[in-house]
Amino acid sequence: MSNGWIKLHRQFLDWEWYDDMNTKCLFLHLMLKANHKDKKYRGTLIKRGQLLTGREVLSNETGLSQQQIRTCLTKLKSTNDITIKSTSKGTLVTVDNYDVYQGDDSESTSKSTNTLTNNQPTSNQQSTTNKNVKNDNNDKKVNKDIVASAPKFNFKKELLALGVDPQVLDDWLTVRKKKRASNTKTAFNLLMTEIKKSGLMVNDAIEYAASKSWSGFKAEWWFNENKVSQIKQYSDVTAQNIKNLEGGW
């Protein structure tokens, strides 16, 4: 196992891809693999926060398929979490804001034994209090840095990253704007849940909603419009999983 470690602040729980297991797994893997200091590889300078890799390599290292790797990289690029550049030696991935996540805020904890006196309990209490205040201030600073650097959720970019046709999406967003529908992360998650229930591709669902002037999309609406039994709502993978569960482990 490689030596060293990375920092992971609790603010990571609020990251917009946190509930996306594949994307979260890949991003943490990139953080762990990225150089912690500048280093040359066969004449090419790989800077701090960068790594030279490829989809096949990442697939072997994470257990994700190459298609899943491609999708996750697209998501991370769309939210400016990473930058990707093709080189003659492979794909150069840069973890944006690496210094914000992994900045050096360490402090020396060594104390000279000459400062110890008969008032040791009082002195230690004072030292501990000061240190806790300093650590608390450091935590607040990290929180502010992360919040300031974290890109805001972009409803349109999320759907584009999932392959929705730009013109179809613009038409639908115009409908949403007229009907004053909010483009929040919560709205996006609800939309994805309903599309999965319908069994449609994301682009097809959005195109259908636009054609019907729907500001949103619900699987029930689509079933009713097309007289499709809701039994058909599951994808092939989900249906097989249900079948497996019914048959026991």
Residue pairs with C-beta under 8 A, 6 or more apart in sequence:
4 36
6 31
6 32
6 101
6 102
7 101
7 102
8 28
9 101
9 139
9 142
9 143
9 146
11 142
11 143
11 146
11 147
12 18
14 150
15 24
15 150
16 79
16 150
16 151
16 153
16 185
17 23
17 24
17 27
17 75
17 76
17 79
17 81
18 24
20 72
20 75
22 64
22 68
22 71
22 72
23 72
23 75
23 76
25 62
25 64
26 58
26 62
26 64
26 69
26 72
26 73
26 76
27 72
27 76
27 81
27 82
29 58
29 61
29 62
30 51
30 82
30 93
30 95
31 95
31 98
31 101
31 102
33 51
33 53
33 61
34 48
34 49
34 50
34 51
34 93
34 95
34 98
35 46
35 47
35 48
35 49
35 50
35 51
36 48
36 102
37 48
38 45
38 46
38 47
38 48
39 45
39 46
40 46
41 52
41 89
42 89
44 52
44 87
44 89
46 52
46 92
47 94
48 98
48 99
49 94
49 95
49 96
49 98
49 99
49 102
50 92
50 93
50 94
50 95
51 92
51 93
52 87
52 89
52 90
52 91
52 92
52 93
53 90
53 91
53 93
54 90
54 91
55 66
55 69
55 70
55 73
55 91
56 66
57 90
58 64
58 69
59 65
59 66
59 68
59 69
62 69
64 72
73 82
73 84
73 93
74 161
75 158
75 161
76 82
77 83
77 84
78 154
78 157
78 158
78 160
78 161
79 151
79 154
79 157
80 96
80 151
81 95
81 96
81 97
81 151
82 93
82 94
82 95
82 96
83 93
83 94
83 96
84 91
84 92
84 93
84 94
85 91
85 92
85 94
86 92
95 101
97 149
100 145
100 146
100 149
101 146
103 142
103 145
105 138
105 141
105 142
107 134
111 127
115 123
116 123
117 123
153 184
153 185
153 188
155 173
155 183
155 184
155 185
155 187
155 188
156 169
156 173
156 183
158 188
159 169
159 188
159 202
159 206
160 166
160 169
162 202
162 203
163 201
163 202
163 203
164 202
164 203
164 206
165 203
165 207
168 203
168 206
168 207
168 210
169 206
171 210
172 206
172 207
172 209
172 210
173 183
175 209
175 210
175 213
175 214
175 215
176 183
176 215
176 216
178 215
179 215
181 187
181 215
181 216
187 216
190 216
191 216
191 217
192 202
194 205
194 216
194 217
194 218
194 219
195 202
195 205
195 217
195 219
196 235
197 219
197 233
198 205
198 217
198 219
198 222
198 223
198 233
199 232
199 233
199 234
199 235
200 208
200 222
205 217
205 222
206 217
208 217
208 222
209 215
209 216
209 217
212 221
212 225
214 221
219 230
219 233
220 230
222 228
223 229
223 230
223 233
234 242
